[in-house]
C-alpha cells in the first residue's frame, strides 16, 4: 500500500488557513454579505481583522509591518483559500496586493510605518485611482495633473471605475507631473488621503453587486512625503510591479469555486450523468487544473526571486478566460434557476451563479484586460510587434 507523502510546512499552513475559512465566524460573515440588500456591499470585513490578528492577511510582509515574514507561497495560500471560500477579496487585492506591495517595494520608511501595519491588521483599507474617463488600460493617456505649488503639488482630475474608495482611507493615485512628447513619461504616484477636503466620491451605476466609483480631485495639496517612488517615474513602477505580481491564483480560485458549484448542481439535477454535460464538465475541470498548475508555477517563480512577466501574463489570461465557459455551462445546466438573484427566495445556491453572470465581463478586465495580456505575450514574449 502506497503511503501518502509527509506533510510539508506549506501543507500544514494550508490546513490551518482552510480550517479558518471553514469556521463559523467566516460562515456568519458570508451569510451577512449574502443578506445585503441591493445597493449594499461589503466594506471592512471582520474576516480581514481576524486574518490580521494572525498575521495572515499579509503573510509575506516583514513582521515589523504586520506580516509574518513568510514567502509568496504562504501569501498565495491565503488568497486561494479566501477565493475558494467565497470571501469578497476586493479590499484584500487593493490594500494588500497592490497598494501594500507598492509601499513595500518603493515607499519610504515613513510611508511604510504610517500605512502598512494598519493595512496588515485589516483596520484600514486602501484603493487605487488609475483609470480615467478617457484613459482605461492606456494609462499613458491619463489627464489628472499635479500642478507645482511651492514645495508640493495640487492635484486636479477625475478618476472612474475604481472600487471601495467610499470605504478606503488612502488611495494610490496616478497623476501627471510633467508633459512631454511621450505619454508614459511624467507620471507620478501619490498617496492621496481620501478624507481630504477637495475629494468627492460618488457611485457609478453598475450591474454587479459592488459599485464602481467616480472620484473628483479638486486642488488637494500633497508634498514630497506623499510621493511613492520617484517623481515622473510612475509608469515604470506601475508596469514593473503589476507585471511581476500577477499569478492568476485569485482568478483560478474564483473559477474553481464556480465550477464546483456547477458540478454540484449537475449532480443534484441528474445532468451529471448526461454524456454531453459530463464530458463538458470534465473538460472544464481539466482546464482549471491546468490553470492551477500555471498559477502555482508563477508563485514558485516569485518565491525563487525569478518572476517571469510573460508567463505571468499567460497565467492571468488563461485563468480569466475560463469564467465564460464555466458560466455558460452553469446556465445550461441550471436553466432558469441561473437567472434568479440572491434576493429571490427560490434562487439556487444563494444566487451565486446569477451574480457571477453579471460580474462575468469583469474577470476579463480586472488586473489587466485579456487584450493587454495578449499584447504583452505577443510583444515581450514572441516579439511579434
N, C-alpha and C positions, 0 to 999 in steps of 0.2 A: 504494500500500500504506500503510495507516494505521500510524503509528509509535506505540509504547507511550509513555505519558507518562513524563517523567523521574522517577526515584525521589526521594522526599522523605526528610527526616530520619527520620520515623517508619517509613517503609518499610525504610530501612537498619537501624534499630534492631530492627524485627521480624525481619529476616533473620538478624541476629546471635543473637537470642534463640531463634528457631526452630532454628538450627543447633546451639545449645547443647542444647536438649531432644531433638534427634535424635541426639546424640552417644553414644558408647559408655558414658560414665560414668552417664548417666541411664538408658540401657538396662539396665545392670547393677543399678542401684537398683530399677528396676521388676521385674526378674527376682527380686530378693531379696524384695520385697514380695509378689509372686505366690506365692513359695515358703513364706510364713508358714503355720505350722500353725494349725488352728482355735484361737481364743483369743489368738493373737499379733496384733500390729498395728504399724504404722509409728510411730516416735517422731521423734527428731531425725534427719532425712534429710541425708545428705551433699550431696544436691542443693541443699538450702537454704543450706548453708555455702558451696557453690560460687557460688550466686547472690549471697550476701552479700559474698563476696570481690570480685565485680564491681560491687557497689553496686546490683544489680538487684532484690534481694529487697524493698527499699523504695525503688524508684527515684525516687519523687516526694518523698521526705523530704529535708530540708536536709542538706548534706554533713556538717555538724557532728554530726548524729545518725545517720550511717551510710548516707545515701542519696546520690543524685546531683543533687538539686535539679531534677529534670525535672518534667514535667507529669503530670496524671492520665492522659493518653493513653498515655505510656510504661508507667505502672504497670498500666494495663488490658491492654496488650500482653503483659506478663509473666504476668498472671493468665490471659489467654485461651490463650496458648501452653502454660502449665502444665496447664490442664484438657484441652486438646486432646491433649496428650501422655499423659494418664492419670496424671500425678504426683499423689499424695494431697495435697490442698490444705487440709485442716482446720487444721493448725498455722499455715499462712500466713494464712488467714482470721482466726483467733483472735488471733494475735500481731501481725500487721501491720495488717490491715484494721479490726480492732475495737479491741483494747487500745492498739495503737500510735497509731491515729488519735485516740483519746480523749486520750491523753497529749499528742500534738502540739497539739490544739485547746484542752484545758482543764487540762493538767498544769502543775505548777510547773517552773521551770528545773532544780531539784534532781532532780525525778522524771524529767524528760527525760534528763538526763545519766546518771542511775543506770540506766535501763532501756532506752532507745531504741537506743543503739549496739549492745548485745549482741543485741537482737531483730533489728536490721537485718543483723547478721552471721550470723544463724542459729545463734548459740551458745547462746541461751536461748529458752525458749518461755513463752507466757502463755496463760491460759484466761479464761473468763468464768463467773461464778456469778450468774445471774439467776433461772432457773426453780426453783420450789419444788414440793413435792408437791401443794399446793393453790393454786399460782399459776403458771400456764403463760404464755400470751400476755398475761394480765391482770396485769401487774406491780404494779398498784395494790393487789393483794391480798397482796403478799408479807409474810411474818411474821418473817423474820430480823431481829433487833433489835440495835442498837448502844446499850448502856447506858453512860451517863456514868460515867467513872472518873477523877477528878482532871482532868488536862489532856488526857484522851483518852477512849477508849471500849473496852468489851469486847464482842466480837461473839458472839452465840449464834444458832444456827439450822441449818437443813438445806437444802441445795441438791441438785437432782437433774437427770438427763438432760444433764449437761454432758460435754464430750468433752476428752480429752487432759490432764485435770487430774492424772492419775497421772504425767505427764511434765513438767508445767509448773512453773516456778519461782515464778510470781506469778499472781494472778487478780484481775480487776476484779470486785468483789463489791458487789452492791446490798443495802443494809440500811436498816432504818427507824430514824431518829434521833429522830423525834418523831411523836406521834399527833395526829390531827385528824379532823374530820368528812369530809374529802375524802381518799380513799386515796392519790391520786397525790402529795400533798404530804408532806413529811417523810422522803423517801427520799434517802440519801446514797450516793455511790460511793466505795469504798475500794480501795486496793491491798493485797491480802491475801497475805502470804508463805505459800506452800503447804507449806513445810517446817517451819512453826512447830509447837511443841507445842500441842495443842488442835485440830489439823486432822486429821480422819480421812477417808481416801478409800477407797472400796470399789466394786467393779464392780456394775453393774445389768444383769441379763440383757437381751440384745438379739438380734434376728435378723440384724443386719448384722455385717460383719467387724470394724469398730471399735466398741469398747464405749462405753456410757454409764457415767457415774459418779454415785455418791451421795457428797456431801461434807458431813460433820457438823462444825460450827464450835462449839467449846465454850470460850468465855471468852478467845479470843485478844485481846490488848490492842494497840490501834492508837492513833496520835496524829494530830494535825492534819497532820503531814507525810505521812500515808498517804491523806488525802482528795484525791480528784480532782474539781476544780470546787468548787462551794460546798456547804456543809452544807445539807441539806434540799432541794437543788435537783437531785437526781439524775434525777428524772422528766423534767424539761425537757431536760437534757443527753442522756439516752438517746434521747428522741424526735427531737431536733434532728439528732443525728449519724446515727442509724440510718436515718432517712428520707432524709437528703441523700446518704448514701454508697451506697445501693442503685443498681445499674446493670443487673443481670441478666447481666453479662459472664460470670461464673463459671458460672451456671446454663446459659446458652446453650452455652458451651464443652463442658460435660459432655453436654448433649443432642445436640450436633453429633457428638461422638465416638461416642456410641451409635448415632446414625442411620447414620453412615458404616460402622460395624461391621455393622449390619443390611443395608445395601445390599450390602456385600461378600459376606455370607452368601447373600443372594438371588441374586447373580451366580454364586457357587460352586455353588449347588444348582439352578440353572436357573430359579428362580422369578421372576427379574427380568423375563424375557420374558413372563410371565403378565400379561395386561392388568389383572387385579384387583390383583395385588401391585404392578405397575409404576406404575399410576395412584395408588395409595395412597402409595407411597414418594415419588412426585413431589410430591404434596400436602404430605406431611410436610416435604420439603425446602424447599418454598416457605414454609411456616410458620416454619421455622428461619431462613431468610433474612430474613424479616420481624422475627423476634426479634433477630437480629444487628443489623439496622438500628436498631431501637429502643434496644438496649443501647448502641450506639455514640453515638447521639444523647444519651443520658444522660451518657456520658463527656465528650462535647463540651460539654455544659452545665456540667459540673464544671470543665472546663478554662477555660471562659469566665467562671467565677465566678458563674454564674446557674443553680444547681441547681433542679430542679423536683420537689418531693416527690411530687406526684400522678402525674406522668409516670413517675417512678422506681418507684412502686408498681405502675403499669400494666406497666412493663417486667419487673419481677421476677415479677409474677403470670403474665404471658403466657409467659415463659421456663419457669417452674416447671410450668406446665400442659402442656407439650409432652412431658414424660417418659412419662406414662401411654400416650398413643397410640403413641409410638415403641416402648415396651416391649411393648405388645400386638402390634404388627406384627412385632417380633422373635420373639416366642413363636410366632406363627402360621407364620412363615417357617422358623424353625429347628426347630420341632416339639419332640420330646423332648430334643433337644440343648440347648435353652434352660434345662432344669432340672438340668443337670449342673454341679456346683460345680468350682472350680479344683482341688480335691483329688481329682477323678476323672480318671484318665488319658485318658479318652475325651471329655472336655469340649471343646467347640468354642470357639475364641477365648479360651482360658485361663479359661473360666468367667465372663467379664466380664458377659455378659448375665444370667446367673443371679444374680450378686452384686448387680446393679442392680435386679433384680426385688425382691429382699429390701430393698434400700435405697429403692426407689421412693417409698413414702409420705413419706420424709424430705424429698424435694425440694419437697413442698408445705408443709412445716412449717418448714424451716430459714430463718433470716434474716427471719422474719415469715411467718406462715401465709398461705395463699391467701385465707382468710376475712378476715384482718386487712387484707390488701392491698385486697380488695374494699370493706371498710369505709372505708378511707382514701379510696379513689376516690369512693365514694358520698357521704361527708361533706365532705371537703375539696375535692373536685373538682366534684361535681354538686350539693352542698347538699341532698341528699335526706333526711338525718336530722338 
